[in-house]
């Protein structure tokens, strides 16, 4: 069995941090999702995981990063790196944060959740220059945009071509809506840029309640693999947000069913080798 490198492992410790975005989501609100629970779920399926910042309330983002780094430094779990929260729209604070964290080999990248803010945030010159600084530090930047914002993602990617960019959740397609045309056009444009990769994650959460998840997500996953190619796709669990659809074992089964139809060398790249290379993992 080929193992995954999970590039999108969230952990939620409500006894330490606040997650206002999750307060109205029944399966996430005030619930602890820790490394022990994750390990029980993934078993032998996951070789290593990358902690993805979990959208903690802004006051806690530095403390969350420090906590995640302590997990990554431990031999008691398979955390191989940390994608830290960052706010490129803040000039001095951003510079200080990058200076503090970028030299840590366990910090493999940064993310700013952009679907919850106005598009102008990522269109600001300060934001774009700071994303370029992430590239200068040889770190990655995960892009989290909705399908309706993919034009903004294209703009950002086109001016930050020195930075390895990873589009989260296949660009958050409106799978329940069923119309792929606009999404396909935008994905094709992003895929033309060699510094952009695509993360196969999260998509089951965008299915309609009556859709068969495997059938519904298949054309989206197959299209991003076709467009980005075998060398620029990575896998992520999006746990525990994936529980909004069903659960993590269900998502593992779905991706194994779809990607498992590819040649074994393609599977090895998407399941793990690409992640190790793109995120500069050294486990």
TARATA-V603190 format. One record per residue. N is the residue number from 0. RES is the residue in one letter. PSI is psi as a letter, one per 20 degrees, with the letter a starting at -180 (none if undefined). NEAR is the number of other ideal C-beta (glycine too) atoms within 12 Angstrom. Layout:
BEGIN
n: <N,N>
res: <RES,RES>
psi: <PSI,PSI>
near: <NEAR,NEAR>
END
This chain:
BEGIN
n: <0,1,2,3,4,5,6,7,8,9,10,11,12,13,14,15,16,17,18,19,20,21,22,23,24,25,26,27,28,29,30,31,32,33,34,35,36,37,38,39,40,41,42,43,44,45,46,47,48,49,50,51,52,53,54,55,56,57,58,59,60,61,62,63,64,65,66,67,68,69,70,71,72,73,74,75,76,77,78,79,80,81,82,83,84,85,86,87,88,89,90,91,92,93,94,95,96,97,98,99,100,101,102,103,104,105,106,107,108,109,110,111,112,113,114,115,116,117,118,119,120,121,122,123,124,125,126,127,128,129,130,131,132,133,134,135,136,137,138,139,140,141,142,143,144,145,146,147,148,149,150,151,152,153,154,155,156,157,158,159,160,161,162,163,164,165,166,167,168,169,170,171,172,173,174,175,176,177,178,179,180,181,182,183,184,185,186,187,188,189,190,191,192,193,194,195,196,197,198,199,200,201,202,203,204,205,206,207,208,209,210,211,212,213,214,215,216,217,218,219,220,221,222,223,224,225,226,227,228,229,230,231,232,233,234,235,236,237,238,239,240,241,242,243,244,245,246,247,248,249,250,251,252,253,254,255,256,257,258,259,260,261,262,263,264,265,266,267,268,269,270,271,272,273,274,275,276,277,278,279,280,281,282>
res: <X,X,X,X,X,X,X,X,X,X,X,X,X,X,X,X,X,X,X,X,X,X,X,X,X,X,X,X,X,X,X,X,X,X,X,X,X,X,X,X,X,X,X,X,X,X,X,X,X,X,X,X,X,X,X,X,X,X,X,X,X,X,X,X,X,X,X,X,X,X,X,X,X,X,X,X,X,X,X,X,X,X,X,X,X,X,X,X,X,X,X,X,X,X,X,X,X,X,X,X,X,X,X,X,X,X,X,X,X,X,X,X,X,X,X,X,X,X,X,X,X,X,X,X,X,X,X,X,X,X,X,X,X,X,X,X,X,X,X,X,X,X,X,X,X,X,X,X,X,X,X,X,X,X,X,X,X,X,X,X,X,X,X,X,X,X,X,X,X,X,X,X,X,X,X,X,X,X,X,X,X,X,X,X,X,X,X,X,X,X,X,X,X,X,X,X,X,X,X,X,X,X,X,X,X,X,X,X,X,X,X,X,X,X,X,X,X,X,X,X,X,X,X,X,X,X,X,X,X,X,X,X,X,X,X,X,X,X,X,X,X,X,X,X,X,X,X,X,X,X,X,X,X,X,X,X,X,X,X,X,X,X,X,X,X,X,X,X,X,X,X,X,X,X,X,X,X,X,X,X,X,X,X>
psi: <p,p,q,q,o,o,j,l,o,q,q,p,n,i,i,h,q,p,m,h,h,i,h,j,o,g,i,h,p,k,p,p,n,r,h,g,g,g,h,h,g,h,c,j,h,p,g,q,q,p,p,p,q,j,k,q,q,h,i,j,h,g,h,g,g,g,g,h,h,h,g,h,i,q,j,j,r,k,o,i,r,p,o,q,q,q,n,i,i,p,f,g,h,g,g,h,g,g,h,h,h,h,i,o,i,i,o,i,a,q,q,p,o,i,i,j,r,q,h,h,g,i,i,q,h,g,g,g,h,h,h,h,h,g,h,h,j,k,r,r,o,p,p,n,q,r,g,i,j,h,h,h,h,g,g,g,h,h,i,l,j,i,p,o,p,o,o,q,k,k,k,m,q,m,h,h,h,i,o,i,g,g,g,g,g,g,g,h,g,h,i,i,o,h,j,p,r,p,p,n,q,i,h,h,i,j,q,q,h,j,q,o,g,g,h,g,i,g,h,g,g,h,g,h,g,g,g,h,r,h,i,k,p,r,q,q,h,k,p,j,h,h,i,h,f,e,r,g,h,g,h,g,g,g,h,h,h,g,h,i,i,r,q,h,h,g,g,h,g,h,h,g,g,g,g,h,g,h,j,l,q,k,none>
near: <17,26,24,42,38,47,51,44,45,46,42,39,28,24,13,21,32,23,34,20,21,27,16,12,19,11,21,28,20,19,22,20,35,28,30,16,22,34,25,18,27,31,16,14,30,38,27,32,43,49,47,46,44,40,33,31,21,25,13,24,33,24,22,35,36,27,30,43,27,22,31,34,21,16,10,13,27,30,36,36,40,43,53,42,40,41,31,37,25,21,18,13,20,32,22,17,30,34,17,19,31,31,12,27,21,32,38,46,46,41,44,38,34,38,27,17,23,14,22,17,27,37,25,26,18,22,33,31,24,37,45,27,28,40,27,19,32,21,38,43,48,45,45,40,40,29,33,19,32,37,24,33,42,30,26,41,38,22,25,32,20,24,34,37,44,46,52,47,47,52,50,35,40,28,34,22,19,18,15,26,16,20,36,25,21,35,40,23,24,40,32,19,29,17,29,42,44,47,47,49,47,43,46,44,36,31,30,18,15,10,24,18,31,28,20,28,38,28,25,43,42,28,31,42,35,20,29,37,21,26,22,34,44,48,53,48,46,41,47,36,40,39,30,28,34,24,27,39,23,25,43,36,20,33,44,25,21,34,35,23,17,25,14,16,16,26,28,27,31,44,37,35,29,37,46,28,23,41,42,25,32,14,23>
END
